[in-house]
Amino acid sequence: MITGEIKNKIDTIWDAFWTGGITNSITVLEQMTYLFFMKMLDDAQRKKEAAASIMGVPVKEPVFAAGNWLNPDSGQEVPYQSLRWHVFKNTDAAAMFANIRNNVFPFIKHLNGGKESAYSRFMQNAIFLIPTERTLAKIVDGIDGLDMNNRDAMGDVYEYVLGKMAASGNNGQFRTPRHIIRMMVELMRPTLGDVICDPAMGSAGFIVESAKYIHETYGNELLKRDHQAHFKSGMFHGFDTDQTMLRIGAMNLMLHGVDNPNIVYRDSLSTDNSDADCYTLCLANPPFAGTLDKEAVSKSLLSIASTTKTELLFVALFVRMLQAGGRCASIVPDGVLFGNSKAHKALRKELIDNQRLQAVISMPSGVFQPYSGVSTAILIFTKTNSGGTDRVWFYDMRADGYSLDQKRTEVAENDIPDVAYRFHHLEEEQTRTRKEQSFLVPVDEIREKDYDLSMNKYKEVEREVVIYDKPAVIFSRIESLEQEIGAALKEFKEKFLEDEV
């Protein structure tokens, strides 16, 4: 859990960027990420050096070797030691600014030819934008107090920074609320054997929460070498078309112990993405309300839903990418549930008749405030290619623990624990009536209703008979009230005139 002291440090660093003229939140986070990485490299090596000193052995494959580094940008040789955080932080502001801009930043861009980490692979187009010596000195001073060896603490720090990015009102679309991501991960319960993908990863929130869940649930088993290798480099996959978000997502994963995830620059819906039958679990909040050039869309997706709407194409993509038996939980706009176009119906028919649709969880429209009031739902299905939908579980989620206005302050009402419990105990749902907050619907009934997945189609509304008094009785009450008001007014008037005299 992030402490108030660390929050204050991050707030101070954030303010230093803004007072220095960097007011775009995504740029603030990106530049902060570069400096985090510089300190992380040095902290990690210092930890290795301390251990090697105790053992009396040299450090294996040090990032900062002995001697000089040849800067490919300037052609000059620079001592490796001058590139280390604990060294350059102690130089004066002018020297530190010149060193970081001209040497340290190029060093992390060219680090090991991009093989050191997923993060370094996305550094080619990175630009150092901190404008002044004074601003950089304030930021370095603030970051210096953070322990980059404490992955748990730094993971919380980075998520707090991501939260500040969302709260600033700029680029908030990149971040799904953390508690919603956590709910979806807990619904799917990732395992050590899973291969997980988010093809619209943004800042990698779903992948990070999956990694945290694995750590919490399988901590002891993760100590085994084969499980650790799979966790660090084989379990997690993500795509995005924004290099900045790939850098931010890679850093986020590194701070949560995933050193080399397979995250790549890729347009997931295009012909460039040929992944099929690859993954055991997909978790995503893909972009809504977008349209694409049909010629650029993969033909295999159009065969499932012939459309240019991204919200439909991404669901079709999940079907294609998953292995048989693979599971998916994805946020979709409500229109996917009841849209009456051929593509909408074809997609729902695919999930119900050819795959196994398990759940439709309707979320309150304020979940994505203050950025959007769109109504959304979570679709959960398993790929079978042979059907298997027998009944679908519907849940009307009315509260998520936060107010549903633009302020999104914490409140007591929260359906999330109930959603998770009921999803994992569906046998108890069989006795629930259609008047309740969740219930099961047989697949034949859904087919009869033309594959409509909106909960209101199946909910039973209980109507109470209201008996009103006869008009004569109501008029009598009104006349009685008028008489009481008249008497009170007369009494007040007489008292007022007496006081005047």
N, C-alpha and C positions, 0 to 999 in steps of 0.2 A: 504494500500500500504506500502510495506516494505521500510524504509528510508535508506539513505546511511550510517548513523551511525550504524544501526543494521546490515546492510550488512558487515560493517567493523568488527563488533564484531564477527559475524559468521565466517568470513574469518580468523580472528585471532584464534578462537577456532579450526577451521579446520587445520590451520598451526601447532598449538600446537600438534595435534595428529600426523601429519606427521613428525615433528621434534622429536617426542617421539618414532618413529619407527613403528607406525600404518599407513601403506600406502595403504591398501586395502579399497576402498571407502565404500563398504558395511559394513565393520567392523567399520569404523569411524562413520557412521550413526547409527549403532546399539548401540555402546557404548555411543554416544551422546544422543540417545534416552533414555537409562537407567537413565542418569543424569537429563535429562528433566523431567522424571517421578518423580524422587526423589524431585525435586524442585516443581513440580506441586502439589504433595501431601501436602507439607508443606504450599505452598502459599494458596491452597484452604482451609486448616484448619485455617490458620491465618485470612483469610477473614471471615470464620464462627465464629471464636472466637471474632472478633471485633464486629460483628453483635449481637452475644449472650451477650456480655458485655453491649452493649447499652440497650438491652431488659431486662437485668438482669436474664437471663436464662442460663442453661448449654448447651454446644454444644452437639447436638444430634449425636450419633454414631461416635465419633471422630476416625480417623485413628490412631492418636497418643494419646493413653489413658494415664491416670495417672498411676504411678507405673512402673513396669518392663515388658519387653517382653522376653519370653523364646525362645532363638535362637535354633531351632531344629538341626542346623548343628553342633553347638559346645556344646549344652546342658547348656549354661550359660545364666543367666539372665542379660538383658541389659536395662538400663533406656530408656523409650520411648523418652524422651526429647533428648537424645544423637543421635537419629535417624533422627532428624529434620534438614533440610537444614540450616535454619538460626542459628542453634547451631553449627553444625559440621564445617560449613564454616569458623568459627572464631577460630578454633583450629589450632595448628601448622601443617605444611605439613605432617610430619611423623605420627602424631596422626590421622589426617584426613584420610590419605591413609589407615591405619590399620583399622579404624572404618568403612569406606565405604566398603572395601573389605571383612571384617570379619562379619560385622553386618548389615549395611544399605542395601547392595546388597542382602544378604539372606532375609532381611525383605521384600523387594519388590517382591522377588521370591515367598514368602509364604503368601503374603498379603491376609488376609481373606479367606484362602483356595482357592484362585483364583476367588472369587465371587465379588470382588470389581469392576472389569472392564474386558472388553474383553482383554485388554492388559495384565493384570496379569495372564490370563489363559495360555498365551504362554511363561511364564517365566521359566518353569521347567528346560529346557535345556540351559538356558542362562549362559554365562560365562563372568566374569569380566576380561577384557584384558588390561586395562590401566597399563603400566609397571612400572612407577616410581612415586614417591611422587611429584617431581617437575612438571612433565607433568600433573598430576591430579590437582595440585594447580592452574596451568595456566588455565586449562579447567573450573574448578569450578569458578574461578574469572571471566572468560568470560561469563559463563551462568548466573551468579548471577545478572547481569544487565538486564535480560529479565523478563518481567512481565507475569507470567504464568496464571494470572487471565484474561488477555486480549486475549480471544480466537481468535478474528479476526486477531490480530497482530501475535499471535503465529502460526496460520494457515499459514500465509504468510511466517513466518520464516521457518517453516518446509518444505514448498514447495520450498523455496530458497535452503535449504539444499539438498533436493531431486534433485534439478537442478544441484547443485555442484557434486552430486554423478554421474549424467549422464554425465556432462561435463568432469569428470575426465577420462572417457574412460573405466572404469571398471563397469561391470554389468549394462551398460546403457540399456540393453534389458528389464530391469524391468520397464522402464518409458516411456510411450507414451507421446509425446509432449503435454504440458498442453493446448495449444490453440486448438489442434485437439480434445482433450477430451471435452473441453468447447463447441466446435462446435457441437459435437455429442449430448451432453446434451441439447443444445438449439434446436437442430432438434427434439428431442424426448419430450421436455417440461414435465419433471416429475411433478406429482401432489401430494398433501397430501395423496391421497388414494392409491398411488402406493406402491408395494412391489418390491424392486429393487435388482437385483443380478448380480454380476460379478464372474463367476466361475473360472477365472484366474486372481485374483485381484492384485497380486504383491503388490505395495505400496498403493493400494486402490485409485488410481487417479480418476477412474470413479465414485466411490461411494462418494468420497469427493466433486467432482464437482457437483454431483447430490444434495448433502446436501447443498452446497452453493447456488445452484439455488433455492431450496425450501426456504431457508432463505430469499433470495432476493425477491422472488415472493410472498411468503405467510407469511411474517414476522408477521403481526398482527394476522392471524389465528393460527399461531404456539403458541401463548400465551395460547390458550385453552388447558386444561389439557389432554384431550384425544389425541389431535394432537401431543402434546409434548411427551406423552408417546410412541406413535407410532413412532415418529421421533427418539427418543433416543434408542429404543430397538426392534422395530418391522419392520421398513421400510427397513433397509439395511442388505444385506447378501453377503458374499464373501467367496471363497474357494481358497486355495493354498496348495502346497506341500512343501513349504519352511517355516520352523518355524521362521527364521529371518525376512522374508518378512511379515509374519503374525504379528509379534511384531511391525514392522515399520508401517504397514498399520493400526493397532489398535491405535497406538499413533497418527498417522495422523488424524484419525477420531475423537479421543478424543479432539484434538486441534481444531477441527471444530464443537464441540458441540455434537457429537454422542458418548455418553458415553458407551453404551453397545450394539454395533452391533453384529449380528449373523455371525461372521467370524470364520471359522473352518478349521482345517487341513484336507484336503480331496483331493483325486485324482478324479477330476470331471468326467473323462471319464471311470472310472472303475466301477465295480459292487458295490463298496462301496457307490456310489452316486445313490440313488434311487429317487431323487426329480423328480416329475412329476406334471404338472398342478399347480405349486406353486406360480409363480411370474407374475407380471403384466408388468415388464420392465427388459430387459437384456441389459447391455451395456458392451462391452468387446473388448479387443485386444488380442485374444488367441494366444498361441505359434504357429508359422508356421513351416513348413518343418520338422516336427517331425514324427516319426513312432512308433507305439506301438506294443506290443505283442497282437495279436488278441484275444487270450484266456482271457486276462485281461480286454478287453473292454466290456462294458455293451451290452448285446444282443439287448436291445431296440434301441440302436444307430446303430448297424449293420443292423437292419431291415430297417433303412432309407437309410443308405449308407454303403455298405459292403466294408470297407477299413480299413487300419491302419494309414492313414494320419490324423494328428491331426487337420489340418485346416478344413477338411470336417466333422470330428466327432464332433467338437465343434459347428458347425452350426446345426448339427442334435440334439445336446444336447439342444440348445436354443429352438428348436421346441418342444422337450419333456418337458422341464422345465416350459415353459410359460403356463399360463392359457389361455383358449379361450378368444380372444380379447386382449391378451398380446402382447407387441411390443418389437422389438429387433433392435438394431443398433450395428453392429459388423464390425471390420476391418478384411479383408481377403486378402490374396495374389491374384494377378490377375489371377493365374491359376485356382482358383475356378470358375471364370467367364466363361472360355472357355475350360477347360480341357476336353479331349474327352474319358476318361476312363468311364466305366460303373458307377462307384461310383460318379464321377463328374456330369454326366448327371442325375443320379437318384436324387441327392441332389437338383439340379436346378429344376427338374421336381416337386419335393416335394414342393418347395417354390412357384412355379408358379401355379401348378394345385391343390394342397391340401391346401395351405395357401394363403396369399395375399401379394405378393411381390410388394413393392411400389417404391423403388428407388435403383439405382446403381450409386454411386458417385466415379468416378475414381480420385485418388489423384496423384500428381506428385511423381516421383520416389525418389526425394531427401528428402521427408518428414522425413525419419528415419535416415538421415545422422547425425553424421559420422559413425554410427554403421552398417548401411545396405543401399544399394541402391535399394532394392527390390521395385517393383511396387505394389501398394496396392489399394484397393477400400473399400468403406463402403457399406454394404448391409443393407437395412432397410425393415423389413417385419412385418406383423401382423399375429398371429396365429389364424386361423379360423377353421381348420380341415374340411372345406367345400369349399375351393377355394375362389374366389372373386377377383383374379387378373384380372383387365380389361385393364390396361395400366401401363407401367413402365416408371418412370422418370429417364433419364440419364443426368448426369452432368460431364463435362470434367473440373475438377479443375486443373488449370495450375499454380497457385501461392497461397502460404499460409501465405504471409507476411514476409517470411525469404528467404534468398538466398538458392538455392538448391544444394550448394556445401557442403564440409565438415565443413566450417566455420559457416554456418547458421546464418548470420548476418541479422538484420532487413532491409527490403526493403519496398518500397511503394506498390508494386503490391500484392494484397490480394483478393482472390475470396471468402473468408469465409463469409463475410456479404451477398454477393450475393447468395451463396448457401443457407443460412438460410432463406433469404427473399423468394426466388423462391420456396423452398420446402413447405413453409407455404402458398403459393399463386399459387398452381398448376393450378388453372383455367386460369391464365394468360399465362401459358405455351402452351396452345392449339394452339395458333397462331404462335408459334415458328417453324422455318423450321429446317430441318436436317443439315443445313449449320452452325447453331449457336452453342453456347457453351453448351446449354441444350435443351432438347426436350423430348416429350412423344412418346412412341412406343406402339401400340396396342398389346395385348397379342397374338393374332392370328399370327401376323408377327413373334413374338419370337418363337412360336411353329414351324412355317414354317422353321425357321433357326435352328432347332434342339436344341432349348432352349439355344442357345449361348447368353451370357450376356455381351460380350465385345462391347463397344460403337462403335468401328470402323466398326462393322457389319452393323450398322444402320445409320452411319453418311454419309451425302451426301458431297462428295468432289467436290468443284467447280474448274474446270480446265479452265484456260485461254489459248487461242490460242496465241502462240508467233510467230510473223512473223520476220524472220531474213533477213538481207540484202543479196543480191546475192554475190557470191564469188568474182566477178570482183570488186564490190564496196569495199569489205573488203580488198582485196589485194591493191587497190588504196590507201586506208587509211594507210595501213602499209608502203607502199613505201613513202608516204608523210611524215609520222613520221620519217622514216629513213633519209630522206633528211634534215629534221629539226635538228635531232640529229647530223648528219654529219657536218652541217654548224656551229652548236654551238661548236662542238668539235674542228673544225678548228680554230674558233675565239679564243677559250680558249688557244689552243696550240701556236698560234702566239703571244698572249699577254704574255704567260709564257716565251717564248724564248726572247722577247724584255726585260723583267724584268731581265733576266740572264745577258744580255749584259750590 
